[in-house]
Amino acid sequence: MSRIVLAFISVFLFFSCGNDPVPKPKGLLRLEYKSPEYTALSTQCPYVFYKNNAAEASIKPDCSMNLDYSQMNARIFITYKPINNNLDKLLRDAQKLTYEHVAKADNIQEQPFVNTDNKVYGMFYLVAGNAASASQFYVTDSTSHFLTGSLYFNVKPNYDSVLPAAKYLEEDIRKIMETIRWK
């Protein structure tokens, strides 16, 4: 009987020996987007700027527009307002819209933008964390034109998941700010 048990244990140990299990490395999502190509978006509106060819523009009668990025499930909402002795109110509204995200944001970084040659002044807001909007901006000539923009993804905010697309679109927003010209 003891030989049978000893043989059983020997066979069991023989077949149970093998390579130790090795944990698999963590997988990271690899999202790659093609290099952006920009063309001027000229409309009947009192401004022009360069937009990424990957974005579809839908322009509204009040010169506001949406730039849709279907591949990233994202949209940049752009709102145009003429200045009629209300620059302070427009600036407060733009800042208020950005700071409404402070409850979910880990950090909001302000980056001033000044282009005195073309009379374009503004602010770029980089919103980190699980806020609804990943970045926002406004530009103005401070006398006649005021334009704001907000980036939103059509998904529940998850900063880590949308970060590659948000970084890509951050460059598009910067391009809009750098290339905007008032008519």
TIRO-2110 file (N, C-alpha, C; in Angstrom, 1 decimal):
// TIRO-2110
0.8, -1.2, 0.0, N, 1, A
0.0, 0.0, 0.0, CA, 1, A
0.9, 1.3, 0.0, C, 1, A
1.9, 1.2, 0.8, N, 2, A
2.8, 2.4, 0.9, CA, 2, A
3.5, 2.6, -0.4, C, 2, A
3.8, 1.5, -1.2, N, 3, A
4.5, 1.6, -2.5, CA, 3, A
3.5, 2.3, -3.5, C, 3, A
2.2, 2.0, -3.4, N, 4, A
1.3, 2.6, -4.3, CA, 4, A
1.1, 4.1, -4.0, C, 4, A
1.1, 4.4, -2.8, N, 5, A
1.0, 5.8, -2.4, CA, 5, A
2.2, 6.6, -2.8, C, 5, A
3.4, 5.9, -2.6, N, 6, A
4.7, 6.6, -3.0, CA, 6, A
4.8, 6.7, -4.5, C, 6, A
4.3, 5.7, -5.2, N, 7, A
4.3, 5.8, -6.7, CA, 7, A
3.3, 6.9, -7.2, C, 7, A
2.2, 7.0, -6.5, N, 8, A
1.2, 8.0, -6.9, CA, 8, A
1.8, 9.4, -6.6, C, 8, A
2.4, 9.6, -5.5, N, 9, A
3.0, 10.9, -5.1, CA, 9, A
4.2, 11.2, -6.1, C, 9, A
5.0, 10.3, -6.5, N, 10, A
6.1, 10.5, -7.4, CA, 10, A
5.5, 10.9, -8.8, C, 10, A
4.5, 10.2, -9.3, N, 11, A
3.9, 10.5, -10.5, CA, 11, A
3.3, 11.9, -10.5, C, 11, A
2.6, 12.2, -9.4, N, 12, A
2.0, 13.6, -9.2, CA, 12, A
3.1, 14.7, -9.2, C, 12, A
4.2, 14.5, -8.5, N, 13, A
5.3, 15.4, -8.4, CA, 13, A
5.9, 15.6, -9.8, C, 13, A
6.1, 14.5, -10.5, N, 14, A
6.7, 14.5, -11.8, CA, 14, A
6.0, 15.4, -12.8, C, 14, A
4.6, 15.2, -12.8, N, 15, A
3.8, 15.9, -13.8, CA, 15, A
3.5, 17.3, -13.3, C, 15, A
3.6, 17.6, -12.0, N, 16, A
3.3, 18.9, -11.6, CA, 16, A
4.5, 19.9, -11.7, C, 16, A
5.7, 19.3, -11.9, N, 17, A
6.8, 20.2, -12.1, CA, 17, A
6.8, 20.8, -13.5, C, 17, A
7.2, 22.0, -13.6, N, 18, A
7.3, 22.7, -14.8, CA, 18, A
7.7, 24.1, -14.6, C, 18, A
7.6, 24.9, -15.6, N, 19, A
8.0, 26.3, -15.5, CA, 19, A
7.1, 27.0, -14.5, C, 19, A
7.7, 27.8, -13.8, N, 20, A
7.0, 28.7, -12.8, CA, 20, A
6.1, 29.6, -13.6, C, 20, A
4.9, 29.9, -13.2, N, 21, A
4.1, 30.9, -13.9, CA, 21, A
4.7, 32.3, -13.8, C, 21, A
4.7, 33.0, -14.9, N, 22, A
5.3, 34.3, -15.0, CA, 22, A
4.2, 35.3, -15.4, C, 22, A
4.1, 36.3, -14.6, N, 23, A
3.0, 37.3, -14.9, CA, 23, A
3.3, 38.0, -16.2, C, 23, A
2.2, 38.3, -16.9, N, 24, A
2.3, 39.0, -18.2, CA, 24, A
2.6, 40.4, -17.9, C, 24, A
3.4, 41.1, -18.8, N, 25, A
3.6, 42.5, -18.6, CA, 25, A
2.3, 43.3, -18.8, C, 25, A
2.2, 44.5, -18.2, N, 26, A
1.0, 45.3, -18.4, CA, 26, A
1.0, 45.7, -19.8, C, 26, A
-0.2, 45.7, -20.4, N, 27, A
-0.4, 46.1, -21.8, CA, 27, A
-0.8, 47.6, -21.8, C, 27, A
-0.3, 48.4, -22.7, N, 28, A
-0.6, 49.8, -22.9, CA, 28, A
-1.3, 49.9, -24.2, C, 28, A
-2.3, 50.8, -24.2, N, 29, A
-3.0, 51.1, -25.4, CA, 29, A
-2.1, 51.9, -26.3, C, 29, A
-2.0, 51.5, -27.5, N, 30, A
-1.1, 52.3, -28.5, CA, 30, A
-2.0, 52.9, -29.5, C, 30, A
-2.2, 54.2, -29.4, N, 31, A
-3.0, 54.9, -30.4, CA, 31, A
-2.1, 55.8, -31.2, C, 31, A
-2.1, 55.6, -32.5, N, 32, A
-1.3, 56.4, -33.4, CA, 32, A
-2.2, 57.1, -34.4, C, 32, A
-1.9, 58.4, -34.5, N, 33, A
-2.7, 59.2, -35.5, CA, 33, A
-1.7, 59.7, -36.5, C, 33, A
-2.2, 59.8, -37.8, N, 34, A
-1.3, 60.3, -38.8, CA, 34, A
-1.0, 61.8, -38.6, C, 34, A
0.1, 62.2, -39.1, N, 35, A
0.6, 63.6, -38.9, CA, 35, A
-0.5, 64.5, -39.5, C, 35, A
-0.8, 65.6, -38.8, N, 36, A
-1.9, 66.5, -39.2, CA, 36, A
-1.5, 67.2, -40.5, C, 36, A
-2.4, 67.5, -41.3, N, 37, A
-2.3, 68.3, -42.5, CA, 37, A
-3.3, 69.4, -42.3, C, 37, A
-2.9, 70.7, -42.5, N, 38, A
-3.8, 71.8, -42.2, CA, 38, A
-4.1, 72.6, -43.5, C, 38, A
-5.3, 73.1, -43.6, N, 39, A
-5.7, 74.0, -44.7, CA, 39, A
-6.5, 75.1, -44.1, C, 39, A
-6.5, 76.2, -44.8, N, 40, A
-7.2, 77.4, -44.3, CA, 40, A
-8.7, 77.2, -44.4, C, 40, A
-9.4, 77.5, -43.4, N, 41, A
-10.9, 77.4, -43.3, CA, 41, A
-11.4, 78.8, -43.5, C, 41, A
-11.7, 79.1, -44.7, N, 42, A
-12.2, 80.5, -45.0, CA, 42, A
-13.7, 80.4, -45.2, C, 42, A
-14.5, 81.2, -44.5, N, 43, A
-15.9, 81.3, -44.6, CA, 43, A
-16.4, 82.7, -44.7, C, 43, A
-17.7, 82.9, -44.7, N, 44, A
-18.2, 84.3, -44.7, CA, 44, A
-18.1, 84.9, -43.3, C, 44, A
-17.6, 84.2, -42.3, N, 45, A
-17.4, 84.7, -41.0, CA, 45, A
-16.3, 85.7, -40.9, C, 45, A
-16.2, 86.5, -39.8, N, 46, A
-15.2, 87.6, -39.7, CA, 46, A
-13.8, 87.0, -39.3, C, 46, A
-13.5, 85.8, -39.5, N, 47, A
-12.3, 85.2, -39.1, CA, 47, A
-11.9, 84.1, -40.1, C, 47, A
-10.6, 83.7, -40.1, N, 48, A
-10.1, 82.6, -40.8, CA, 48, A
-9.0, 82.0, -40.0, C, 48, A
-8.9, 80.6, -40.1, N, 49, A
-7.8, 79.9, -39.4, CA, 49, A
-7.6, 78.6, -40.1, C, 49, A
-6.5, 78.0, -39.8, N, 50, A
-6.1, 76.7, -40.3, CA, 50, A
-6.7, 75.6, -39.5, C, 50, A
-7.3, 74.6, -40.1, N, 51, A
-7.9, 73.5, -39.4, CA, 51, A
-7.3, 72.2, -40.0, C, 51, A
-7.3, 71.2, -39.1, N, 52, A
-6.8, 69.8, -39.5, CA, 52, A
-7.7, 69.2, -40.5, C, 52, A
-7.2, 68.7, -41.6, N, 53, A
-8.0, 68.0, -42.6, CA, 53, A
-8.8, 66.8, -42.1, C, 53, A
-8.4, 66.3, -41.0, N, 54, A
-9.1, 65.2, -40.4, CA, 54, A
-10.4, 65.6, -39.7, C, 54, A
-10.6, 66.9, -39.6, N, 55, A
-11.8, 67.4, -38.9, CA, 55, A
-12.8, 67.9, -40.0, C, 55, A
-14.1, 67.6, -39.7, N, 56, A
-15.2, 68.0, -40.5, CA, 56, A
-15.8, 69.3, -39.8, C, 56, A
-15.8, 70.4, -40.6, N, 57, A
-16.4, 71.6, -40.0, CA, 57, A
-17.8, 71.8, -40.4, C, 57, A
-18.7, 72.1, -39.4, N, 58, A
-20.1, 72.5, -39.6, CA, 58, A
-20.3, 73.9, -39.1, C, 58, A
-20.5, 74.8, -40.0, N, 59, A
-20.6, 76.2, -39.6, CA, 59, A
-22.0, 76.6, -39.5, C, 59, A
-22.3, 77.3, -38.4, N, 60, A
-23.7, 77.8, -38.1, CA, 60, A
-23.8, 79.2, -38.6, C, 60, A
-25.1, 79.7, -38.7, N, 61, A
-25.3, 81.1, -39.2, CA, 61, A
-24.7, 82.2, -38.4, C, 61, A
-24.5, 81.9, -37.0, N, 62, A
-24.0, 83.0, -36.2, CA, 62, A
-22.4, 82.9, -36.2, C, 62, A
-21.8, 82.1, -37.1, N, 63, A
-20.4, 82.0, -37.2, CA, 63, A
-19.8, 81.1, -36.1, C, 63, A
-20.6, 80.5, -35.3, N, 64, A
-20.0, 79.4, -34.5, CA, 64, A
-19.9, 78.2, -35.3, C, 64, A
-19.1, 77.2, -34.8, N, 65, A
-18.9, 76.0, -35.6, CA, 65, A
-18.5, 74.8, -34.7, C, 65, A
-18.6, 73.7, -35.3, N, 66, A
-18.1, 72.4, -34.7, CA, 66, A
-17.1, 71.8, -35.6, C, 66, A
-16.0, 71.4, -35.0, N, 67, A
-15.0, 70.6, -35.7, CA, 67, A
-15.1, 69.2, -35.2, C, 67, A
-15.6, 68.3, -36.0, N, 68, A
-15.8, 66.9, -35.6, CA, 68, A
-14.6, 66.0, -36.1, C, 68, A
-14.1, 65.3, -35.1, N, 69, A
-13.1, 64.3, -35.4, CA, 69, A
-13.7, 62.9, -35.1, C, 69, A
-14.2, 62.3, -36.2, N, 70, A
-15.0, 61.1, -36.1, CA, 70, A
-14.0, 59.9, -35.6, C, 70, A
-12.8, 59.9, -36.1, N, 71, A
-11.9, 58.8, -35.7, CA, 71, A
-11.6, 58.8, -34.2, C, 71, A
-11.7, 60.0, -33.6, N, 72, A
-11.4, 60.1, -32.1, CA, 72, A
-12.6, 60.2, -31.3, C, 72, A
-13.8, 60.3, -31.9, N, 73, A
-15.0, 60.5, -31.2, CA, 73, A
-15.0, 61.8, -30.4, C, 73, A
-14.5, 62.9, -31.0, N, 74, A
-14.3, 64.1, -30.3, CA, 74, A
-14.8, 65.3, -31.2, C, 74, A
-15.0, 66.4, -30.5, N, 75, A
-15.5, 67.6, -31.1, CA, 75, A
-15.0, 68.8, -30.4, C, 75, A
-14.5, 69.8, -31.3, N, 76, A
-14.2, 71.1, -30.7, CA, 76, A
-15.3, 72.0, -31.1, C, 76, A
-15.9, 72.6, -30.0, N, 77, A
-17.0, 73.5, -30.2, CA, 77, A
-16.4, 74.9, -30.2, C, 77, A
-16.7, 75.7, -31.3, N, 78, A
-16.1, 77.0, -31.4, CA, 78, A
-17.3, 78.0, -31.5, C, 78, A
-17.2, 79.0, -30.6, N, 79, A
-18.3, 80.0, -30.5, CA, 79, A
-17.7, 81.4, -30.8, C, 79, A
-18.4, 82.1, -31.7, N, 80, A
-18.0, 83.4, -32.1, CA, 80, A
-19.0, 84.4, -31.5, C, 80, A
-18.4, 85.5, -30.9, N, 81, A
-19.3, 86.6, -30.5, CA, 81, A
-18.6, 87.9, -30.9, C, 81, A
-19.4, 88.8, -31.4, N, 82, A
-18.9, 90.2, -31.7, CA, 82, A
-18.8, 90.9, -30.3, C, 82, A
-17.8, 91.8, -30.2, N, 83, A
-17.7, 92.6, -29.0, CA, 83, A
-18.5, 93.9, -29.2, C, 83, A
-19.4, 94.1, -28.2, N, 84, A
-20.2, 95.3, -28.2, CA, 84, A
-20.1, 95.9, -26.8, C, 84, A
-19.0, 96.5, -26.5, N, 85, A
-18.7, 97.1, -25.2, CA, 85, A
-19.0, 96.0, -24.1, C, 85, A
-18.7, 94.8, -24.4, N, 86, A
-19.0, 93.7, -23.4, CA, 86, A
-17.8, 92.7, -23.2, C, 86, A
-16.6, 93.2, -23.5, N, 87, A
-15.4, 92.4, -23.5, CA, 87, A
-15.2, 91.8, -22.1, C, 87, A
-15.4, 92.5, -21.0, N, 88, A
-15.3, 92.0, -19.6, CA, 88, A
-16.2, 90.9, -19.4, C, 88, A
-17.5, 91.0, -19.8, N, 89, A
-18.4, 89.9, -19.6, CA, 89, A
-18.0, 88.7, -20.4, C, 89, A
-17.6, 88.8, -21.6, N, 90, A
-17.2, 87.7, -22.5, CA, 90, A
-16.0, 87.0, -21.9, C, 90, A
-15.0, 87.7, -21.3, N, 91, A
-13.9, 87.1, -20.7, CA, 91, A
-14.3, 86.4, -19.4, C, 91, A
-15.1, 87.0, -18.6, N, 92, A
-15.6, 86.3, -17.4, CA, 92, A
-16.4, 85.0, -17.7, C, 92, A
-17.2, 85.1, -18.8, N, 93, A
-18.0, 83.9, -19.2, CA, 93, A
-17.0, 82.8, -19.7, C, 93, A
-16.0, 83.1, -20.4, N, 94, A
-15.0, 82.1, -20.9, CA, 94, A
-14.3, 81.5, -19.7, C, 94, A
-13.9, 82.3, -18.8, N, 95, A
-13.1, 81.8, -17.6, CA, 95, A
-14.0, 81.0, -16.7, C, 95, A
-15.3, 81.4, -16.6, N, 96, A
-16.2, 80.7, -15.8, CA, 96, A
-16.5, 79.3, -16.4, C, 96, A
-16.7, 79.2, -17.7, N, 97, A
-16.9, 77.9, -18.4, CA, 97, A
-15.7, 77.0, -18.1, C, 97, A
-14.5, 77.5, -18.1, N, 98, A
-13.4, 76.6, -17.9, CA, 98, A
-13.3, 76.2, -16.4, C, 98, A
-13.6, 77.1, -15.5, N, 99, A
-13.4, 76.7, -14.1, CA, 99, A
-14.6, 76.0, -13.5, C, 99, A
-15.7, 75.8, -14.3, N, 100, A
-16.8, 74.9, -13.9, CA, 100, A
-16.3, 73.5, -13.9, C, 100, A
-15.2, 73.2, -14.5, N, 101, A
-14.6, 71.8, -14.5, CA, 101, A
-13.7, 71.5, -13.3, C, 101, A
-13.5, 72.5, -12.5, N, 102, A
-12.5, 72.3, -11.4, CA, 102, A
-12.9, 71.2, -10.4, C, 102, A
-14.2, 70.9, -10.3, N, 103, A
-14.6, 69.8, -9.4, CA, 103, A
-14.1, 68.5, -9.8, C, 103, A
-14.0, 68.2, -11.1, N, 104, A
-13.5, 66.9, -11.6, CA, 104, A
-12.0, 67.0, -12.0, C, 104, A
-11.5, 68.2, -12.3, N, 105, A
-10.2, 68.4, -12.8, CA, 105, A
-9.1, 68.2, -11.7, C, 105, A
-8.0, 67.6, -12.1, N, 106, A
-6.9, 67.5, -11.2, CA, 106, A
-6.1, 68.8, -11.2, C, 106, A
-6.1, 69.4, -12.3, N, 107, A
-5.3, 70.7, -12.5, CA, 107, A
-5.8, 71.4, -13.7, C, 107, A
-5.8, 72.7, -13.7, N, 108, A
-6.1, 73.5, -14.9, CA, 108, A
-4.9, 74.5, -15.0, C, 108, A
-4.2, 74.3, -16.2, N, 109, A
-3.1, 75.1, -16.5, CA, 109, A
-3.4, 76.2, -17.5, C, 109, A
-3.1, 77.4, -17.1, N, 110, A
-3.4, 78.5, -18.0, CA, 110, A
-2.1, 78.9, -18.8, C, 110, A
-2.3, 79.1, -20.1, N, 111, A
-1.1, 79.4, -21.0, CA, 111, A
-1.6, 80.6, -21.8, C, 111, A
-1.1, 81.8, -21.5, N, 112, A
-1.5, 83.0, -22.2, CA, 112, A
-0.9, 83.0, -23.7, C, 112, A
-1.7, 83.6, -24.6, N, 113, A
-1.3, 83.6, -26.0, CA, 113, A
-1.3, 85.1, -26.4, C, 113, A
-0.3, 85.5, -27.0, N, 114, A
-0.2, 86.9, -27.5, CA, 114, A
0.5, 86.9, -28.9, C, 114, A
-0.2, 87.5, -29.9, N, 115, A
0.3, 87.7, -31.2, CA, 115, A
0.0, 89.2, -31.6, C, 115, A
0.8, 90.1, -31.2, N, 116, A
0.6, 91.5, -31.4, CA, 116, A
0.5, 91.9, -32.9, C, 116, A
1.3, 91.2, -33.7, N, 117, A
1.3, 91.5, -35.2, CA, 117, A
-0.1, 91.4, -35.8, C, 117, A
-0.8, 90.3, -35.4, N, 118, A
-2.1, 90.0, -36.0, CA, 118, A
-3.2, 90.4, -35.0, C, 118, A
-2.9, 91.0, -33.9, N, 119, A
-3.9, 91.5, -32.9, CA, 119, A
-4.8, 90.3, -32.4, C, 119, A
-4.1, 89.2, -32.0, N, 120, A
-4.7, 88.1, -31.4, CA, 120, A
-4.2, 87.9, -30.0, C, 120, A
-5.1, 87.9, -29.1, N, 121, A
-4.7, 87.8, -27.6, CA, 121, A
-5.7, 86.7, -27.0, C, 121, A
-5.1, 85.9, -26.2, N, 122, A
-6.0, 84.9, -25.7, CA, 122, A
-5.4, 84.0, -24.5, C, 122, A
-6.1, 82.9, -24.2, N, 123, A
-5.7, 82.0, -23.2, CA, 123, A
-6.0, 80.6, -23.6, C, 123, A
-5.1, 79.7, -23.3, N, 124, A
-5.3, 78.3, -23.6, CA, 124, A
-5.3, 77.6, -22.2, C, 124, A
-6.4, 76.8, -22.0, N, 125, A
-6.5, 76.1, -20.7, CA, 125, A
-6.3, 74.6, -20.9, C, 125, A
-5.4, 74.0, -20.3, N, 126, A
-5.2, 72.6, -20.4, CA, 126, A
-5.8, 72.0, -19.1, C, 126, A
-6.8, 71.2, -19.2, N, 127, A
-7.5, 70.6, -18.1, CA, 127, A
-7.1, 69.2, -17.9, C, 127, A
-6.5, 68.9, -16.8, N, 128, A
-6.0, 67.5, -16.5, CA, 128, A
-7.0, 66.8, -15.5, C, 128, A
-7.2, 65.6, -15.7, N, 129, A
-8.1, 64.8, -14.9, CA, 129, A
-9.4, 64.4, -15.6, C, 129, A
-10.3, 63.9, -14.9, N, 130, A
-11.5, 63.3, -15.5, CA, 130, A
-12.6, 64.4, -15.7, C, 130, A
-12.2, 65.6, -16.1, N, 131, A
-13.2, 66.6, -16.4, CA, 131, A
-13.8, 66.4, -17.8, C, 131, A
-15.0, 67.0, -18.0, N, 132, A
-15.7, 66.8, -19.2, CA, 132, A
-15.0, 67.3, -20.4, C, 132, A
-14.3, 68.4, -20.3, N, 133, A
-13.5, 69.0, -21.3, CA, 133, A
-12.0, 68.9, -21.1, C, 133, A
-11.3, 68.5, -22.1, N, 134, A
-9.8, 68.3, -21.9, CA, 134, A
-9.0, 69.6, -22.1, C, 134, A
-9.5, 70.5, -22.9, N, 135, A
-8.9, 71.8, -23.1, CA, 135, A
-9.9, 72.8, -23.6, C, 135, A
-9.6, 74.1, -23.3, N, 136, A
-10.4, 75.2, -23.7, CA, 136, A
-9.5, 76.3, -24.1, C, 136, A
-10.1, 77.3, -24.8, N, 137, A
-9.3, 78.5, -25.2, CA, 137, A
-10.3, 79.6, -25.5, C, 137, A
-9.7, 80.8, -25.6, N, 138, A
-10.4, 81.9, -26.1, CA, 138, A
-9.3, 82.8, -26.8, C, 138, A
-9.8, 83.5, -27.9, N, 139, A
-8.9, 84.5, -28.5, CA, 139, A
-9.8, 85.7, -28.9, C, 139, A
-9.2, 86.9, -28.9, N, 140, A
-9.9, 88.1, -29.2, CA, 140, A
-8.9, 89.1, -29.8, C, 140, A
-9.5, 90.1, -30.5, N, 141, A
-8.6, 91.3, -30.9, CA, 141, A
-8.9, 92.4, -29.9, C, 141, A
-9.7, 92.2, -28.9, N, 142, A
-10.1, 93.1, -27.8, CA, 142, A
-10.8, 94.3, -28.2, C, 142, A
-11.3, 94.4, -29.4, N, 143, A
-12.1, 95.5, -29.9, CA, 143, A
-13.4, 95.1, -30.6, C, 143, A
-13.3, 94.0, -31.4, N, 144, A
-14.4, 93.6, -32.3, CA, 144, A
-14.8, 92.2, -32.2, C, 144, A
-13.8, 91.3, -32.0, N, 145, A
-14.0, 89.8, -32.2, CA, 145, A
-13.7, 89.1, -30.9, C, 145, A
-14.5, 88.0, -30.6, N, 146, A
-14.2, 87.2, -29.5, CA, 146, A
-14.6, 85.7, -29.9, C, 146, A
-13.7, 84.8, -29.7, N, 147, A
-13.9, 83.4, -30.2, CA, 147, A
-13.5, 82.5, -29.0, C, 147, A
-14.3, 81.6, -28.7, N, 148, A
-14.0, 80.6, -27.6, CA, 148, A
-14.0, 79.2, -28.3, C, 148, A
-13.3, 78.3, -27.6, N, 149, A
-13.4, 76.9, -28.1, CA, 149, A
-13.2, 75.9, -26.9, C, 149, A
-13.9, 74.8, -27.0, N, 150, A
-13.9, 73.7, -26.0, CA, 150, A
-13.8, 72.4, -26.7, C, 150, A
-12.9, 71.5, -26.2, N, 151, A
-12.7, 70.2, -26.7, CA, 151, A
-13.5, 69.2, -25.8, C, 151, A
-14.4, 68.4, -26.4, N, 152, A
-15.1, 67.4, -25.7, CA, 152, A
-15.0, 66.0, -26.4, C, 152, A
-15.0, 65.0, -25.7, N, 153, A
-15.1, 63.6, -26.2, CA, 153, A
-16.4, 63.1, -26.0, C, 153, A
-17.0, 62.3, -26.9, N, 154, A
-18.3, 61.7, -26.8, CA, 154, A
-18.3, 60.4, -26.0, C, 154, A
-17.5, 60.4, -24.9, N, 155, A
-17.4, 59.3, -24.0, CA, 155, A
-17.4, 59.8, -22.6, C, 155, A
-17.6, 58.9, -21.6, N, 156, A
-17.5, 59.2, -20.2, CA, 156, A
-16.0, 59.6, -20.0, C, 156, A
-15.8, 60.8, -19.3, N, 157, A
-14.4, 61.2, -19.1, CA, 157, A
-13.6, 60.2, -18.3, C, 157, A
-12.5, 59.8, -18.9, N, 158, A
-11.5, 58.9, -18.3, CA, 158, A
-10.1, 59.5, -18.8, C, 158, A
-9.5, 60.2, -18.0, N, 159, A
-8.3, 61.0, -18.5, CA, 159, A
-7.2, 60.1, -19.1, C, 159, A
-6.9, 58.9, -18.5, N, 160, A
-5.9, 58.1, -19.1, CA, 160, A
-6.3, 57.5, -20.4, C, 160, A
-7.6, 57.3, -20.7, N, 161, A
-8.0, 56.7, -21.9, CA, 161, A
-8.0, 57.7, -23.1, C, 161, A
-8.4, 59.0, -22.8, N, 162, A
-8.4, 60.0, -23.8, CA, 162, A
-7.2, 60.8, -24.0, C, 162, A
-6.2, 60.5, -23.1, N, 163, A
-5.0, 61.4, -23.2, CA, 163, A
-4.3, 61.4, -24.5, C, 163, A
-4.1, 60.3, -25.2, N, 164, A
-3.4, 60.4, -26.5, CA, 164, A
-4.1, 61.2, -27.5, C, 164, A
-5.4, 61.1, -27.6, N, 165, A
-6.2, 61.9, -28.5, CA, 165, A
-6.3, 63.4, -28.0, C, 165, A
-6.3, 63.6, -26.7, N, 166, A
-6.4, 64.9, -26.2, CA, 166, A
-5.1, 65.7, -26.5, C, 166, A
-3.9, 65.0, -26.4, N, 167, A
-2.6, 65.6, -26.8, CA, 167, A
-2.6, 65.9, -28.3, C, 167, A
-3.1, 65.0, -29.1, N, 168, A
-3.1, 65.3, -30.5, CA, 168, A
-4.0, 66.5, -30.8, C, 168, A
-5.2, 66.6, -30.2, N, 169, A
-6.1, 67.7, -30.5, CA, 169, A
-5.6, 69.0, -29.9, C, 169, A
-4.8, 68.9, -28.8, N, 170, A
-4.2, 70.1, -28.2, CA, 170, A
-3.4, 70.8, -29.2, C, 170, A
-2.7, 70.1, -30.1, N, 171, A
-1.9, 70.7, -31.1, CA, 171, A
-2.8, 71.4, -32.2, C, 171, A
-3.9, 70.8, -32.5, N, 172, A
-4.9, 71.4, -33.4, CA, 172, A
-5.4, 72.7, -32.8, C, 172, A
-5.7, 72.7, -31.5, N, 173, A
-6.2, 74.0, -30.9, CA, 173, A
-5.1, 75.1, -30.9, C, 173, A
-3.9, 74.7, -30.6, N, 174, A
-2.8, 75.7, -30.7, CA, 174, A
-2.7, 76.2, -32.1, C, 174, A
-2.8, 75.3, -33.1, N, 175, A
-2.8, 75.8, -34.5, CA, 175, A
-3.9, 76.8, -34.8, C, 175, A
-5.1, 76.5, -34.3, N, 176, A
-6.2, 77.5, -34.5, CA, 176, A
-5.8, 78.8, -33.9, C, 176, A
-5.3, 78.8, -32.7, N, 177, A
-4.9, 80.1, -32.0, CA, 177, A
-3.8, 80.8, -32.8, C, 177, A
-2.8, 80.1, -33.3, N, 178, A
-1.7, 80.7, -33.9, CA, 178, A
-2.0, 81.2, -35.3, C, 178, A
-3.0, 80.6, -36.0, N, 179, A
-3.3, 81.0, -37.4, CA, 179, A
-4.5, 81.8, -37.6, C, 179, A
-5.2, 82.1, -36.5, N, 180, A
-6.5, 82.9, -36.7, CA, 180, A
-6.2, 84.3, -37.1, C, 180, A
-6.9, 84.8, -38.1, N, 181, A
-6.8, 86.1, -38.6, CA, 181, A
-8.2, 86.7, -38.6, C, 181, A
-8.3, 88.0, -38.2, N, 182, A
-9.6, 88.7, -38.3, CA, 182, A
-9.8, 89.4, -39.6, C, 182, A
-11.0, 89.3, -40.1, N, 183, A
-11.3, 90.0, -41.4, CA, 183, A
-11.8, 91.4, -41.1, C, 183, A
END
